[in-house]
């Protein structure tokens, strides 16, 4: 790996600090490097401002002059009421070169940030670490490309695809390692969605129960065409929950990453609408038999219709369980 | 790996040639080695005779004198109407040393084979490659230890644990690589079992459709408490099918390896009776939704009862699908 690739990789890893908290802005990471040493770091702050570049340049101060900047997304070219354009800030800082992992597909920037830097005499490279940057900002990119958040369905399942016992018992199918991993996924999502049935049956907390990440609980949302209001008695009622009357409401959320945690009716609705981009299956080495399934009817007529939609993007052990990450293929 | 370990490994791999065809005898592999060169090979022949040692010694002829013999299971000590005791044959052959992977737990041998060799002045080592030998003869060892065959349940499933579409369509959930692997498992089984429902719904062939292995189709069996006879119209009717009126009949089969291929009622009966030793799950990257499950009620009262019974012994990609091998833990 070249020095530039290593530094960009560090900037991208830094970008993950903001994941789940920067919406509607992308989670970006930025480094200021002088003579091969990192002199300042920045990442998009909660709520989306300051941008990573502004944070890094403020931290660098005078040290930015003549330095190189590594940033996981093209610096923005537009001034907004919430802050200046990063491209202008960079030019003003005296940075001599800017390495950009990927062009910003947001039409307000989309090449104009890089062009402004180039016009001002800043050396610009584009594309180092692009694949990793795409992965780190998958939710934001999904929103720009599809006009809706990336939607991830989480399922904790037995070998035979059951998510609970016949009577509803589901605590716990998976072990502590898998549950901790699932809680981390909550911390990385902007919004967590359940259906009315799950709310009424389980009244879940939908929070992040991981030491040090307790404040990273995503905003709760209930998808229900029939619910008038979310009861004030719900465990998550104090976290400003959203009531989504339809999948259109869900798709219209101005966030990057939505995590769907159940139940079967909600999963089926979203699968049938072909709105699931990713599935996180936590597979426990148990057979349940006649318990409740993770999904019901999803509108397939023939087996051929089921094929070709998913690929196993990742699988690994989590304690006695196994994580299977499925990504949509189209 | 030592020279002895390598040679024993070769003998064990040779033993797999007989897998599924040697019952009620174990599938054994045997090498005759002279000055580090393999001069003869043997493996238990279909029906269980000749034994691996007899085949190898006959092939070696005079070259056996002073040679070393590698065998995956202790040579038998008992004369039967079907053949002499291998321990006697080995002594008569003039072999100077015998390497045995594992002691034969069959009470008719159980140490007496090795003892007879030792008494006759043959050098005996025991235990090289024992773990691999145990795995290669798992069915036989199960029969000796539990008094019944090893029972393997095969399931071709979607991510969500469905084995067919709501209307019953199940061809194909998995792709050609997974199906070929499943056919190879048939070739390695003595008996293949389905339930009455599967017979009536699918009339499956239950044969081995792999080039060169067409003659390795296992004996078909139908588990049904209510069926009077297997209809002569069944596709496998010409392969001397067995009618099993109960799981006791199944357990009483004088074979080593039984493969259970469906359907849900049969799987549930055997899971509920805790008679499944191994599950081969072929997992396709598809979501089906409200199709038929692989198993129904298996008699669990609480989720805790489901835990601790299985461990994922192996997993690997088979084309677009994935094989999950679960082994019982107790």
Interface residues (C-beta under 8 A of the other chain):
Chain A: X155 X157 X158 X159 X160 X161 X162 X165 X166 X169 X170 X171 X172 X173 X268 X271 X272 X279 X281 X284 X285 X286 X287 X288 X289 X290 X293 X294 X295 X296 X297 X298 X299 X300 X302 X303 X306 X307 X309 X310 X311 X312 X315 X317 X320 X322 X324 X326
Chain B: X155 X157 X158 X159 X160 X161 X162 X165 X166 X169 X170 X171 X172 X173 X268 X271 X272 X279 X281 X284 X285 X286 X287 X288 X289 X290 X293 X294 X295 X296 X297 X298 X299 X300 X302 X303 X306 X307 X309 X310 X311 X312 X315 X317 X320 X322 X324 X326
